């Protein structure tokens, strides 16, 4: 799956790809996701400018 413009690649991958969390036990937190929630998205891509306005 390709990350849409303006979305964080890690957030998108972990939210939409089942393989990202397959190695975790049931109800186990993903260390990458927890770190990402605490520190925020470092790899955030700016959204393209809207041409509507």
ModelCIF file with pLDDT and N, C-alpha, C, O atoms, coordinates in Angstrom:
data_MODEL
#
_entry.id   MODEL 
#
_entity.id                         1 
_entity.type                       polymer 
_entity.pdbx_number_of_molecules   1 
#
_entity_poly.entity_id                      1 
_entity_poly.type                           'polypeptide(L)' 
_entity_poly.nstd_linkage                   no 
_entity_poly.nstd_monomer                   no 
_entity_poly.pdbx_seq_one_letter_code       
;(UNK)(UNK)(UNK)(UNK)(UNK)(UNK)(UNK)(UNK)(UNK)(UNK)(UNK)(UNK)(UNK)(UNK)(UNK)(UNK)
(UNK)(UNK)(UNK)(UNK)(UNK)(UNK)(UNK)(UNK)(UNK)(UNK)(UNK)(UNK)(UNK)(UNK)(UNK)(UNK)
(UNK)(UNK)(UNK)(UNK)(UNK)(UNK)(UNK)(UNK)(UNK)(UNK)(UNK)(UNK)(UNK)(UNK)(UNK)(UNK)
(UNK)(UNK)(UNK)(UNK)(UNK)
;
_entity_poly.pdbx_seq_one_letter_code_can   XXXXXXXXXXXXXXXXXXXXXXXXXXXXXXXXXXXXXXXXXXXXXXXXXXXXX 
_entity_poly.pdbx_strand_id                 A 
#
loop_
_entity_poly_seq.entity_id 
_entity_poly_seq.num 
_entity_poly_seq.mon_id 
_entity_poly_seq.hetero 
1 1  UNK n 
1 2  UNK n 
1 3  UNK n 
1 4  UNK n 
1 5  UNK n 
1 6  UNK n 
1 7  UNK n 
1 8  UNK n 
1 9  UNK n 
1 10 UNK n 
1 11 UNK n 
1 12 UNK n 
1 13 UNK n 
1 14 UNK n 
1 15 UNK n 
1 16 UNK n 
1 17 UNK n 
1 18 UNK n 
1 19 UNK n 
1 20 UNK n 
1 21 UNK n 
1 22 UNK n 
1 23 UNK n 
1 24 UNK n 
1 25 UNK n 
1 26 UNK n 
1 27 UNK n 
1 28 UNK n 
1 29 UNK n 
1 30 UNK n 
1 31 UNK n 
1 32 UNK n 
1 33 UNK n 
1 34 UNK n 
1 35 UNK n 
1 36 UNK n 
1 37 UNK n 
1 38 UNK n 
1 39 UNK n 
1 40 UNK n 
1 41 UNK n 
1 42 UNK n 
1 43 UNK n 
1 44 UNK n 
1 45 UNK n 
1 46 UNK n 
1 47 UNK n 
1 48 UNK n 
1 49 UNK n 
1 50 UNK n 
1 51 UNK n 
1 52 UNK n 
1 53 UNK n 
#
_struct_asym.id          A 
_struct_asym.entity_id   1 
#
loop_
_ma_qa_metric.id 
_ma_qa_metric.mode 
_ma_qa_metric.name 
_ma_qa_metric.software_group_id 
_ma_qa_metric.type 
1 global pLDDT . pLDDT 
2 local  pLDDT . pLDDT 
#
_ma_qa_metric_global.metric_id      1 
_ma_qa_metric_global.metric_value   81.09 
_ma_qa_metric_global.model_id       1 
_ma_qa_metric_global.ordinal_id     1 
#
loop_
_ma_qa_metric_local.label_asym_id 
_ma_qa_metric_local.label_comp_id 
_ma_qa_metric_local.label_seq_id 
_ma_qa_metric_local.metric_id 
_ma_qa_metric_local.metric_value 
_ma_qa_metric_local.model_id 
_ma_qa_metric_local.ordinal_id 
A UNK 1  2 66.00 1 1  
A UNK 2  2 80.00 1 2  
A UNK 3  2 81.00 1 3  
A UNK 4  2 82.00 1 4  
A UNK 5  2 79.00 1 5  
A UNK 6  2 77.00 1 6  
A UNK 7  2 81.00 1 7  
A UNK 8  2 84.00 1 8  
A UNK 9  2 86.00 1 9  
A UNK 10 2 86.00 1 10 
A UNK 11 2 86.00 1 11 
A UNK 12 2 86.00 1 12 
A UNK 13 2 89.00 1 13 
A UNK 14 2 88.00 1 14 
A UNK 15 2 89.00 1 15 
A UNK 16 2 89.00 1 16 
A UNK 17 2 88.00 1 17 
A UNK 18 2 87.00 1 18 
A UNK 19 2 90.00 1 19 
A UNK 20 2 89.00 1 20 
A UNK 21 2 91.00 1 21 
A UNK 22 2 92.00 1 22 
A UNK 23 2 91.00 1 23 
A UNK 24 2 91.00 1 24 
A UNK 25 2 93.00 1 25 
A UNK 26 2 90.00 1 26 
A UNK 27 2 91.00 1 27 
A UNK 28 2 93.00 1 28 
A UNK 29 2 92.00 1 29 
A UNK 30 2 91.00 1 30 
A UNK 31 2 91.00 1 31 
A UNK 32 2 88.00 1 32 
A UNK 33 2 89.00 1 33 
A UNK 34 2 90.00 1 34 
A UNK 35 2 88.00 1 35 
A UNK 36 2 86.00 1 36 
A UNK 37 2 85.00 1 37 
A UNK 38 2 86.00 1 38 
A UNK 39 2 82.00 1 39 
A UNK 40 2 80.00 1 40 
A UNK 41 2 78.00 1 41 
A UNK 42 2 65.00 1 42 
A UNK 43 2 60.00 1 43 
A UNK 44 2 57.00 1 44 
A UNK 45 2 55.00 1 45 
A UNK 46 2 59.00 1 46 
A UNK 47 2 61.00 1 47 
A UNK 48 2 64.00 1 48 
A UNK 49 2 68.00 1 49 
A UNK 50 2 68.00 1 50 
A UNK 51 2 71.00 1 51 
A UNK 52 2 68.00 1 52 
A UNK 53 2 61.00 1 53 
#
loop_
_atom_site.group_PDB 
_atom_site.id 
_atom_site.type_symbol 
_atom_site.label_atom_id 
_atom_site.label_alt_id 
_atom_site.label_comp_id 
_atom_site.label_asym_id 
_atom_site.label_entity_id 
_atom_site.label_seq_id 
_atom_site.pdbx_PDB_ins_code 
_atom_site.Cartn_x 
_atom_site.Cartn_y 
_atom_site.Cartn_z 
_atom_site.occupancy 
_atom_site.B_iso_or_equiv 
_atom_site.pdbx_formal_charge 
_atom_site.auth_seq_id 
_atom_site.auth_comp_id 
_atom_site.auth_asym_id 
_atom_site.auth_atom_id 
_atom_site.pdbx_PDB_model_num 
ATOM 1   N N  . UNK A 1 1  ? 0.825   -1.177  0.000  1.00 66.00 ? 1  UNK A N  1 
ATOM 2   C CA . UNK A 1 1  ? 0.000   0.000   0.000  1.00 66.00 ? 1  UNK A CA 1 
ATOM 3   C C  . UNK A 1 1  ? 0.868   1.238   0.000  1.00 66.00 ? 1  UNK A C  1 
ATOM 4   O O  . UNK A 1 1  ? 1.861   1.310   0.724  1.00 66.00 ? 1  UNK A O  1 
ATOM 5   N N  . UNK A 1 2  ? 0.502   2.194   -0.796 1.00 80.00 ? 2  UNK A N  1 
ATOM 6   C CA . UNK A 1 2  ? 1.248   3.435   -0.867 1.00 80.00 ? 2  UNK A CA 1 
ATOM 7   C C  . UNK A 1 2  ? 0.643   4.438   0.116  1.00 80.00 ? 2  UNK A C  1 
ATOM 8   O O  . UNK A 1 2  ? -0.577  4.568   0.226  1.00 80.00 ? 2  UNK A O  1 
ATOM 9   N N  . UNK A 1 3  ? 1.514   5.135   0.817  1.00 81.00 ? 3  UNK A N  1 
ATOM 10  C CA . UNK A 1 3  ? 1.069   6.138   1.790  1.00 81.00 ? 3  UNK A CA 1 
ATOM 11  C C  . UNK A 1 3  ? 0.484   7.339   1.061  1.00 81.00 ? 3  UNK A C  1 
ATOM 12  O O  . UNK A 1 3  ? 1.129   7.880   0.163  1.00 81.00 ? 3  UNK A O  1 
ATOM 13  N N  . UNK A 1 4  ? -0.724  7.772   1.426  1.00 82.00 ? 4  UNK A N  1 
ATOM 14  C CA . UNK A 1 4  ? -1.319  8.943   0.801  1.00 82.00 ? 4  UNK A CA 1 
ATOM 15  C C  . UNK A 1 4  ? -0.537  10.219  1.136  1.00 82.00 ? 4  UNK A C  1 
ATOM 16  O O  . UNK A 1 4  ? 0.141   10.269  2.162  1.00 82.00 ? 4  UNK A O  1 
ATOM 17  N N  . UNK A 1 5  ? -0.620  11.230  0.302  1.00 79.00 ? 5  UNK A N  1 
ATOM 18  C CA . UNK A 1 5  ? 0.074   12.487  0.569  1.00 79.00 ? 5  UNK A CA 1 
ATOM 19  C C  . UNK A 1 5  ? -0.368  13.090  1.897  1.00 79.00 ? 5  UNK A C  1 
ATOM 20  O O  . UNK A 1 5  ? -1.556  13.108  2.220  1.00 79.00 ? 5  UNK A O  1 
ATOM 21  N N  . UNK A 1 6  ? 0.598   13.580  2.659  1.00 77.00 ? 6  UNK A N  1 
ATOM 22  C CA . UNK A 1 6  ? 0.307   14.229  3.924  1.00 77.00 ? 6  UNK A CA 1 
ATOM 23  C C  . UNK A 1 6  ? 0.196   13.294  5.108  1.00 77.00 ? 6  UNK A C  1 
ATOM 24  O O  . UNK A 1 6  ? 0.047   13.756  6.239  1.00 77.00 ? 6  UNK A O  1 
ATOM 25  N N  . UNK A 1 7  ? 0.262   11.995  4.884  1.00 81.00 ? 7  UNK A N  1 
ATOM 26  C CA . UNK A 1 7  ? 0.161   11.023  5.977  1.00 81.00 ? 7  UNK A CA 1 
ATOM 27  C C  . UNK A 1 7  ? 1.547   10.541  6.381  1.00 81.00 ? 7  UNK A C  1 
ATOM 28  O O  . UNK A 1 7  ? 2.454   10.461  5.553  1.00 81.00 ? 7  UNK A O  1 
ATOM 29  N N  . UNK A 1 8  ? 1.702   10.223  7.655  1.00 84.00 ? 8  UNK A N  1 
ATOM 30  C CA . UNK A 1 8  ? 2.956   9.678   8.161  1.00 84.00 ? 8  UNK A CA 1 
ATOM 31  C C  . UNK A 1 8  ? 3.072   8.235   7.675  1.00 84.00 ? 8  UNK A C  1 
ATOM 32  O O  . UNK A 1 8  ? 2.151   7.446   7.888  1.00 84.00 ? 8  UNK A O  1 
ATOM 33  N N  . UNK A 1 9  ? 4.174   7.873   7.032  1.00 86.00 ? 9  UNK A N  1 
ATOM 34  C CA . UNK A 1 9  ? 4.323   6.502   6.530  1.00 86.00 ? 9  UNK A CA 1 
ATOM 35  C C  . UNK A 1 9  ? 4.221   5.443   7.626  1.00 86.00 ? 9  UNK A C  1 
ATOM 36  O O  . UNK A 1 9  ? 3.610   4.396   7.407  1.00 86.00 ? 9  UNK A O  1 
ATOM 37  N N  . UNK A 1 10 ? 4.807   5.691   8.804  1.00 86.00 ? 10 UNK A N  1 
ATOM 38  C CA . UNK A 1 10 ? 4.744   4.691   9.875  1.00 86.00 ? 10 UNK A CA 1 
ATOM 39  C C  . UNK A 1 10 ? 3.320   4.539   10.389 1.00 86.00 ? 10 UNK A C  1 
ATOM 40  O O  . UNK A 1 10 ? 2.845   3.417   10.567 1.00 86.00 ? 10 UNK A O  1 
ATOM 41  N N  . UNK A 1 11 ? 2.629   5.656   10.631 1.00 86.00 ? 11 UNK A N  1 
ATOM 42  C CA . UNK A 1 11 ? 1.242   5.580   11.122 1.00 86.00 ? 11 UNK A CA 1 
ATOM 43  C C  . UNK A 1 11 ? 0.369   4.835   10.123 1.00 86.00 ? 11 UNK A C  1 
ATOM 44  O O  . UNK A 1 11 ? -0.428  3.977   10.502 1.00 86.00 ? 11 UNK A O  1 
ATOM 45  N N  . UNK A 1 12 ? 0.519   5.162   8.863  1.00 86.00 ? 12 UNK A N  1 
ATOM 46  C CA . UNK A 1 12 ? -0.300  4.550   7.820  1.00 86.00 ? 12 UNK A CA 1 
ATOM 47  C C  . UNK A 1 12 ? -0.036  3.050   7.738  1.00 86.00 ? 12 UNK A C  1 
ATOM 48  O O  . UNK A 1 12 ? -0.969  2.251   7.672  1.00 86.00 ? 12 UNK A O  1 
ATOM 49  N N  . UNK A 1 13 ? 1.223   2.681   7.743  1.00 89.00 ? 13 UNK A N  1 
ATOM 50  C CA . UNK A 1 13 ? 1.591   1.264   7.637  1.00 89.00 ? 13 UNK A CA 1 
ATOM 51  C C  . UNK A 1 13 ? 1.058   0.473   8.832  1.00 89.00 ? 13 UNK A C  1 
ATOM 52  O O  . UNK A 1 13 ? 0.477   -0.598  8.654  1.00 89.00 ? 13 UNK A O  1 
ATOM 53  N N  . UNK A 1 14 ? 1.246   0.984   10.030 1.00 88.00 ? 14 UNK A N  1 
ATOM 54  C CA . UNK A 1 14 ? 0.814   0.267   11.227 1.00 88.00 ? 14 UNK A CA 1 
ATOM 55  C C  . UNK A 1 14 ? -0.707  0.231   11.366 1.00 88.00 ? 14 UNK A C  1 
ATOM 56  O O  . UNK A 1 14 ? -1.241  -0.676  12.005 1.00 88.00 ? 14 UNK A O  1 
ATOM 57  N N  . UNK A 1 15 ? -1.402  1.183   10.791 1.00 89.00 ? 15 UNK A N  1 
ATOM 58  C CA . UNK A 1 15 ? -2.863  1.205   10.878 1.00 89.00 ? 15 UNK A CA 1 
ATOM 59  C C  . UNK A 1 15 ? -3.528  0.326   9.827  1.00 89.00 ? 15 UNK A C  1 
ATOM 60  O O  . UNK A 1 15 ? -4.631  -0.172  10.052 1.00 89.00 ? 15 UNK A O  1 
ATOM 61  N N  . UNK A 1 16 ? -2.875  0.126   8.676  1.00 89.00 ? 16 UNK A N  1 
ATOM 62  C CA . UNK A 1 16 ? -3.543  -0.543  7.572  1.00 89.00 ? 16 UNK A CA 1 
ATOM 63  C C  . UNK A 1 16 ? -2.910  -1.851  7.117  1.00 89.00 ? 16 UNK A C  1 
ATOM 64  O O  . UNK A 1 16 ? -3.440  -2.499  6.214  1.00 89.00 ? 16 UNK A O  1 
ATOM 65  N N  . UNK A 1 17 ? -1.802  -2.254  7.708  1.00 88.00 ? 17 UNK A N  1 
ATOM 66  C CA . UNK A 1 17 ? -1.136  -3.496  7.298  1.00 88.00 ? 17 UNK A CA 1 
ATOM 67  C C  . UNK A 1 17 ? -1.106  -4.466  8.479  1.00 88.00 ? 17 UNK A C  1 
ATOM 68  O O  . UNK A 1 17 ? -0.461  -4.192  9.491  1.00 88.00 ? 17 UNK A O  1 
ATOM 69  N N  . UNK A 1 18 ? -1.786  -5.575  8.356  1.00 87.00 ? 18 UNK A N  1 
ATOM 70  C CA . UNK A 1 18 ? -1.864  -6.554  9.454  1.00 87.00 ? 18 UNK A CA 1 
ATOM 71  C C  . UNK A 1 18 ? -0.502  -7.146  9.797  1.00 87.00 ? 18 UNK A C  1 
ATOM 72  O O  . UNK A 1 18 ? -0.287  -7.565  10.934 1.00 87.00 ? 18 UNK A O  1 
ATOM 73  N N  . UNK A 1 19 ? 0.410   -7.190  8.852  1.00 90.00 ? 19 UNK A N  1 
ATOM 74  C CA . UNK A 1 19 ? 1.725   -7.767  9.104  1.00 90.00 ? 19 UNK A CA 1 
ATOM 75  C C  . UNK A 1 19 ? 2.563   -6.929  10.073 1.00 90.00 ? 19 UNK A C  1 
ATOM 76  O O  . UNK A 1 19 ? 3.516   -7.444  10.658 1.00 90.00 ? 19 UNK A O  1 
ATOM 77  N N  . UNK A 1 20 ? 2.230   -5.667  10.250 1.00 89.00 ? 20 UNK A N  1 
ATOM 78  C CA . UNK A 1 20 ? 3.010   -4.790  11.120 1.00 89.00 ? 20 UNK A CA 1 
ATOM 79  C C  . UNK A 1 20 ? 2.964   -5.247  12.574 1.00 89.00 ? 20 UNK A C  1 
ATOM 80  O O  . UNK A 1 20 ? 3.932   -5.055  13.309 1.00 89.00 ? 20 UNK A O  1 
ATOM 81  N N  . UNK A 1 21 ? 1.859   -5.847  12.997 1.00 91.00 ? 21 UNK A N  1 
ATOM 82  C CA . UNK A 1 21 ? 1.704   -6.254  14.388 1.00 91.00 ? 21 UNK A CA 1 
ATOM 83  C C  . UNK A 1 21 ? 1.556   -7.766  14.552 1.00 91.00 ? 21 UNK A C  1 
ATOM 84  O O  . UNK A 1 21 ? 1.174   -8.235  15.624 1.00 91.00 ? 21 UNK A O  1 
ATOM 85  N N  . UNK A 1 22 ? 1.847   -8.510  13.530 1.00 92.00 ? 22 UNK A N  1 
ATOM 86  C CA . UNK A 1 22 ? 1.678   -9.959  13.570 1.00 92.00 ? 22 UNK A CA 1 
ATOM 87  C C  . UNK A 1 22 ? 2.580   -10.627 14.602 1.00 92.00 ? 22 UNK A C  1 
ATOM 88  O O  . UNK A 1 22 ? 2.218   -11.664 15.157 1.00 92.00 ? 22 UNK A O  1 
ATOM 89  N N  . UNK A 1 23 ? 3.747   -10.048 14.865 1.00 91.00 ? 23 UNK A N  1 
ATOM 90  C CA . UNK A 1 23 ? 4.710   -10.655 15.794 1.00 91.00 ? 23 UNK A CA 1 
ATOM 91  C C  . UNK A 1 23 ? 4.335   -10.438 17.258 1.00 91.00 ? 23 UNK A C  1 
ATOM 92  O O  . UNK A 1 23 ? 4.964   -11.024 18.139 1.00 91.00 ? 23 UNK A O  1 
ATOM 93  N N  . UNK A 1 24 ? 3.330   -9.615  17.541 1.00 91.00 ? 24 UNK A N  1 
ATOM 94  C CA . UNK A 1 24 ? 2.948   -9.303  18.916 1.00 91.00 ? 24 UNK A CA 1 
ATOM 95  C C  . UNK A 1 24 ? 1.961   -10.323 19.476 1.00 91.00 ? 24 UNK A C  1 
ATOM 96  O O  . UNK A 1 24 ? 1.163   -10.905 18.742 1.00 91.00 ? 24 UNK A O  1 
ATOM 97  N N  . UNK A 1 25 ? 2.033   -10.527 20.782 1.00 93.00 ? 25 UNK A N  1 
ATOM 98  C CA . UNK A 1 25 ? 1.073   -11.392 21.466 1.00 93.00 ? 25 UNK A CA 1 
ATOM 99  C C  . UNK A 1 25 ? -0.256  -10.645 21.585 1.00 93.00 ? 25 UNK A C  1 
ATOM 100 O O  . UNK A 1 25 ? -0.286  -9.421  21.452 1.00 93.00 ? 25 UNK A O  1 
ATOM 101 N N  . UNK A 1 26 ? -1.348  -11.356 21.832 1.00 90.00 ? 26 UNK A N  1 
ATOM 102 C CA . UNK A 1 26 ? -2.623  -10.667 22.016 1.00 90.00 ? 26 UNK A CA 1 
ATOM 103 C C  . UNK A 1 26 ? -2.541  -9.636  23.151 1.00 90.00 ? 26 UNK A C  1 
ATOM 104 O O  . UNK A 1 26 ? -1.991  -9.910  24.218 1.00 90.00 ? 26 UNK A O  1 
ATOM 105 N N  . UNK A 1 27 ? -3.088  -8.471  22.904 1.00 91.00 ? 27 UNK A N  1 
ATOM 106 C CA . UNK A 1 27 ? -3.140  -7.363  23.857 1.00 91.00 ? 27 UNK A CA 1 
ATOM 107 C C  . UNK A 1 27 ? -1.762  -6.818  24.229 1.00 91.00 ? 27 UNK A C  1 
ATOM 108 O O  . UNK A 1 27 ? -1.624  -6.143  25.250 1.00 91.00 ? 27 UNK A O  1 
ATOM 109 N N  . UNK A 1 28 ? -0.747  -7.099  23.422 1.00 93.00 ? 28 UNK A N  1 
ATOM 110 C CA . UNK A 1 28 ? 0.593   -6.555  23.645 1.00 93.00 ? 28 UNK A CA 1 
ATOM 111 C C  . UNK A 1 28 ? 0.739   -5.283  22.822 1.00 93.00 ? 28 UNK A C  1 
ATOM 112 O O  . UNK A 1 28 ? 0.363   -5.245  21.650 1.00 93.00 ? 28 UNK A O  1 
ATOM 113 N N  . UNK A 1 29 ? 1.292   -4.234  23.446 1.00 92.00 ? 29 UNK A N  1 
ATOM 114 C CA . UNK A 1 29 ? 1.486   -2.972  22.741 1.00 92.00 ? 29 UNK A CA 1 
ATOM 115 C C  . UNK A 1 29 ? 2.691   -3.055  21.820 1.00 92.00 ? 29 UNK A C  1 
ATOM 116 O O  . UNK A 1 29 ? 3.694   -3.698  22.129 1.00 92.00 ? 29 UNK A O  1 
ATOM 117 N N  . UNK A 1 30 ? 2.568   -2.397  20.698 1.00 91.00 ? 30 UNK A N  1 
ATOM 118 C CA . UNK A 1 30 ? 3.669   -2.324  19.744 1.00 91.00 ? 30 UNK A CA 1 
ATOM 119 C C  . UNK A 1 30 ? 4.634   -1.234  20.229 1.00 91.00 ? 30 UNK A C  1 
ATOM 120 O O  . UNK A 1 30 ? 4.225   -0.081  20.365 1.00 91.00 ? 30 UNK A O  1 
ATOM 121 N N  . UNK A 1 31 ? 5.900   -1.570  20.490 1.00 91.00 ? 31 UNK A N  1 
ATOM 122 C CA . UNK A 1 31 ? 6.858   -0.574  20.979 1.00 91.00 ? 31 UNK A CA 1 
ATOM 123 C C  . UNK A 1 31 ? 7.024   0.611   20.019 1.00 91.00 ? 31 UNK A C  1 
ATOM 124 O O  . UNK A 1 31 ? 7.171   1.751   20.459 1.00 91.00 ? 31 UNK A O  1 
ATOM 125 N N  . UNK A 1 32 ? 7.002   0.342   18.713 1.00 88.00 ? 32 UNK A N  1 
ATOM 126 C CA . UNK A 1 32 ? 7.134   1.429   17.734 1.00 88.00 ? 32 UNK A CA 1 
ATOM 127 C C  . UNK A 1 32 ? 5.937   2.365   17.796 1.00 88.00 ? 32 UNK A C  1 
ATOM 128 O O  . UNK A 1 32 ? 6.105   3.582   17.723 1.00 88.00 ? 32 UNK A O  1 
ATOM 129 N N  . UNK A 1 33 ? 4.741   1.824   17.927 1.00 89.00 ? 33 UNK A N  1 
ATOM 130 C CA . UNK A 1 33 ? 3.539   2.652   17.996 1.00 89.00 ? 33 UNK A CA 1 
ATOM 131 C C  . UNK A 1 33 ? 3.509   3.472   19.289 1.00 89.00 ? 33 UNK A C  1 
ATOM 132 O O  . UNK A 1 33 ? 3.131   4.643   19.274 1.00 89.00 ? 33 UNK A O  1 
ATOM 133 N N  . UNK A 1 34 ? 3.905   2.858   20.402 1.00 90.00 ? 34 UNK A N  1 
ATOM 134 C CA . UNK A 1 34 ? 3.923   3.568   21.676 1.00 90.00 ? 34 UNK A CA 1 
ATOM 135 C C  . UNK A 1 34 ? 4.924   4.722   21.600 1.00 90.00 ? 34 UNK A C  1 
ATOM 136 O O  . UNK A 1 34 ? 4.612   5.837   22.018 1.00 90.00 ? 34 UNK A O  1 
ATOM 137 N N  . UNK A 1 35 ? 6.107   4.467   21.079 1.00 88.00 ? 35 UNK A N  1 
ATOM 138 C CA . UNK A 1 35 ? 7.110   5.512   20.924 1.00 88.00 ? 35 UNK A CA 1 
ATOM 139 C C  . UNK A 1 35 ? 6.595   6.626   20.017 1.00 88.00 ? 35 UNK A C  1 
ATOM 140 O O  . UNK A 1 35 ? 6.819   7.808   20.277 1.00 88.00 ? 35 UNK A O  1 
ATOM 141 N N  . UNK A 1 36 ? 5.915   6.239   18.970 1.00 86.00 ? 36 UNK A N  1 
ATOM 142 C CA . UNK A 1 36 ? 5.381   7.202   18.004 1.00 86.00 ? 36 UNK A CA 1 
ATOM 143 C C  . UNK A 1 36 ? 4.291   8.059   18.647 1.00 86.00 ? 36 UNK A C  1 
ATOM 144 O O  . UNK A 1 36 ? 4.207   9.256   18.371 1.00 86.00 ? 36 UNK A O  1 
ATOM 145 N N  . UNK A 1 37 ? 3.451   7.459   19.506 1.00 85.00 ? 37 UNK A N  1 
ATOM 146 C CA . UNK A 1 37 ? 2.401   8.220   20.174 1.00 85.00 ? 37 UNK A CA 1 
ATOM 147 C C  . UNK A 1 37 ? 2.990   9.206   21.183 1.00 85.00 ? 37 UNK A C  1 
ATOM 148 O O  . UNK A 1 37 ? 2.484   10.317  21.339 1.00 85.00 ? 37 UNK A O  1 
ATOM 149 N N  . UNK A 1 38 ? 4.063   8.796   21.869 1.00 86.00 ? 38 UNK A N  1 
ATOM 150 C CA . UNK A 1 38 ? 4.680   9.658   22.878 1.00 86.00 ? 38 UNK A CA 1 
ATOM 151 C C  . UNK A 1 38 ? 5.445   10.814  22.232 1.00 86.00 ? 38 UNK A C  1 
ATOM 152 O O  . UNK A 1 38 ? 5.310   11.963  22.652 1.00 86.00 ? 38 UNK A O  1 
ATOM 153 N N  . UNK A 1 39 ? 6.232   10.512  21.230 1.00 82.00 ? 39 UNK A N  1 
ATOM 154 C CA . UNK A 1 39 ? 7.115   11.514  20.624 1.00 82.00 ? 39 UNK A CA 1 
ATOM 155 C C  . UNK A 1 39 ? 6.533   12.183  19.381 1.00 82.00 ? 39 UNK A C  1 
ATOM 156 O O  . UNK A 1 39 ? 7.096   13.162  18.891 1.00 82.00 ? 39 UNK A O  1 
ATOM 157 N N  . UNK A 1 40 ? 5.441   11.681  18.876 1.00 80.00 ? 40 UNK A N  1 
ATOM 158 C CA . UNK A 1 40 ? 4.820   12.286  17.699 1.00 80.00 ? 40 UNK A CA 1 
ATOM 159 C C  . UNK A 1 40 ? 5.413   11.783  16.397 1.00 80.00 ? 40 UNK A C  1 
ATOM 160 O O  . UNK A 1 40 ? 6.337   10.970  16.383 1.00 80.00 ? 40 UNK A O  1 
ATOM 161 N N  . UNK A 1 41 ? 4.875   12.271  15.332 1.00 78.00 ? 41 UNK A N  1 
ATOM 162 C CA . UNK A 1 41 ? 5.304   11.868  13.994 1.00 78.00 ? 41 UNK A CA 1 
ATOM 163 C C  . UNK A 1 41 ? 6.496   12.714  13.568 1.00 78.00 ? 41 UNK A C  1 
ATOM 164 O O  . UNK A 1 41 ? 6.357   13.904  13.285 1.00 78.00 ? 41 UNK A O  1 
ATOM 165 N N  . UNK A 1 42 ? 7.645   12.100  13.526 1.00 65.00 ? 42 UNK A N  1 
ATOM 166 C CA . UNK A 1 42 ? 8.847   12.815  13.089 1.00 65.00 ? 42 UNK A CA 1 
ATOM 167 C C  . UNK A 1 42 ? 8.931   12.862  11.576 1.00 65.00 ? 42 UNK A C  1 
ATOM 168 O O  . UNK A 1 42 ? 9.579   13.743  11.011 1.00 65.00 ? 42 UNK A O  1 
ATOM 169 N N  . UNK A 1 43 ? 8.285   11.930  10.929 1.00 60.00 ? 43 UNK A N  1 
ATOM 170 C CA . UNK A 1 43 ? 8.413   11.821  9.473  1.00 60.00 ? 43 UNK A CA 1 
ATOM 171 C C  . UNK A 1 43 ? 7.187   12.367  8.752  1.00 60.00 ? 43 UNK A C  1 
ATOM 172 O O  . UNK A 1 43 ? 6.911   11.968  7.621  1.00 60.00 ? 43 UNK A O  1 
ATOM 173 N N  . UNK A 1 44 ? 6.461   13.258  9.377  1.00 57.00 ? 44 UNK A N  1 
ATOM 174 C CA . UNK A 1 44 ? 5.244   13.790  8.778  1.00 57.00 ? 44 UNK A CA 1 
ATOM 175 C C  . UNK A 1 44 ? 5.572   14.547  7.495  1.00 57.00 ? 44 UNK A C  1 
ATOM 176 O O  . UNK A 1 44 ? 6.484   15.372  7.457  1.00 57.00 ? 44 UNK A O  1 
ATOM 177 N N  . UNK A 1 45 ? 4.826   14.254  6.472  1.00 55.00 ? 45 UNK A N  1 
ATOM 178 C CA . UNK A 1 45 ? 5.013   14.861  5.168  1.00 55.00 ? 45 UNK A CA 1 
ATOM 179 C C  . UNK A 1 45 ? 3.984   15.973  5.024  1.00 55.00 ? 45 UNK A C  1 
ATOM 180 O O  . UNK A 1 45 ? 2.805   15.751  5.301  1.00 55.00 ? 45 UNK A O  1 
ATOM 181 N N  . UNK A 1 46 ? 4.397   17.166  4.598  1.00 59.00 ? 46 UNK A N  1 
ATOM 182 C CA . UNK A 1 46 ? 3.402   18.229  4.441  1.00 59.00 ? 46 UNK A CA 1 
ATOM 183 C C  . UNK A 1 46 ? 2.380   17.903  3.362  1.00 59.00 ? 46 UNK A C  1 
ATOM 184 O O  . UNK A 1 46 ? 2.714   17.328  2.326  1.00 59.00 ? 46 UNK A O  1 
ATOM 185 N N  . UNK A 1 47 ? 1.136   18.275  3.618  1.00 61.00 ? 47 UNK A N  1 
ATOM 186 C CA . UNK A 1 47 ? 0.087   18.027  2.637  1.00 61.00 ? 47 UNK A CA 1 
ATOM 187 C C  . UNK A 1 47 ? 0.263   18.952  1.437  1.00 61.00 ? 47 UNK A C  1 
ATOM 188 O O  . UNK A 1 47 ? 0.714   20.087  1.587  1.00 61.00 ? 47 UNK A O  1 
ATOM 189 N N  . UNK A 1 48 ? -0.091  18.473  0.252  1.00 64.00 ? 48 UNK A N  1 
ATOM 190 C CA . UNK A 1 48 ? -0.013  19.363  -0.902 1.00 64.00 ? 48 UNK A CA 1 
ATOM 191 C C  . UNK A 1 48 ? -1.022  20.508  -0.748 1.00 64.00 ? 48 UNK A C  1 
ATOM 192 O O  . UNK A 1 48 ? -2.092  20.332  -0.165 1.00 64.00 ? 48 UNK A O  1 
ATOM 193 N N  . UNK A 1 49 ? -0.667  21.663  -1.272 1.00 68.00 ? 49 UNK A N  1 
ATOM 194 C CA . UNK A 1 49 ? -1.556  22.818  -1.166 1.00 68.00 ? 49 UNK A CA 1 
ATOM 195 C C  . UNK A 1 49 ? -2.814  22.583  -1.975 1.00 68.00 ? 49 UNK A C  1 
ATOM 196 O O  . UNK A 1 49 ? -2.778  22.057  -3.088 1.00 68.00 ? 49 UNK A O  1 
ATOM 197 N N  . UNK A 1 50 ? -3.916  22.982  -1.391 1.00 68.00 ? 50 UNK A N  1 
ATOM 198 C CA . UNK A 1 50 ? -5.205  22.831  -2.062 1.00 68.00 ? 50 UNK A CA 1 
ATOM 199 C C  . UNK A 1 50 ? -5.334  23.907  -3.134 1.00 68.00 ? 50 UNK A C  1 
ATOM 200 O O  . UNK A 1 50 ? -4.964  25.059  -2.907 1.00 68.00 ? 50 UNK A O  1 
ATOM 201 N N  . UNK A 1 51 ? -5.845  23.544  -4.275 1.00 71.00 ? 51 UNK A N  1 
ATOM 202 C CA . UNK A 1 51 ? -6.037  24.506  -5.352 1.00 71.00 ? 51 UNK A CA 1 
ATOM 203 C C  . UNK A 1 51 ? -7.476  25.007  -5.381 1.00 71.00 ? 51 UNK A C  1 
ATOM 204 O O  . UNK A 1 51 ? -7.851  25.790  -6.254 1.00 71.00 ? 51 UNK A O  1 
ATOM 205 N N  . UNK A 1 52 ? -8.272  24.556  -4.431 1.00 68.00 ? 52 UNK A N  1 
ATOM 206 C CA . UNK A 1 52 ? -9.670  24.939  -4.415 1.00 68.00 ? 52 UNK A CA 1 
ATOM 207 C C  . UNK A 1 52 ? -9.840  26.396  -4.035 1.00 68.00 ? 52 UNK A C  1 
ATOM 208 O O  . UNK A 1 52 ? -10.662 27.090  -4.633 1.00 68.00 ? 52 UNK A O  1 
ATOM 209 N N  . UNK A 1 53 ? -9.084  26.881  -3.053 1.00 61.00 ? 53 UNK A N  1 
ATOM 210 C CA . UNK A 1 53 ? -9.223  28.266  -2.585 1.00 61.00 ? 53 UNK A CA 1 
ATOM 211 C C  . UNK A 1 53 ? -8.197  29.115  -3.199 1.00 61.00 ? 53 UNK A C  1 
ATOM 212 O O  . UNK A 1 53 ? -8.148  30.315  -2.932 1.00 61.00 ? 53 UNK A O  1 
#
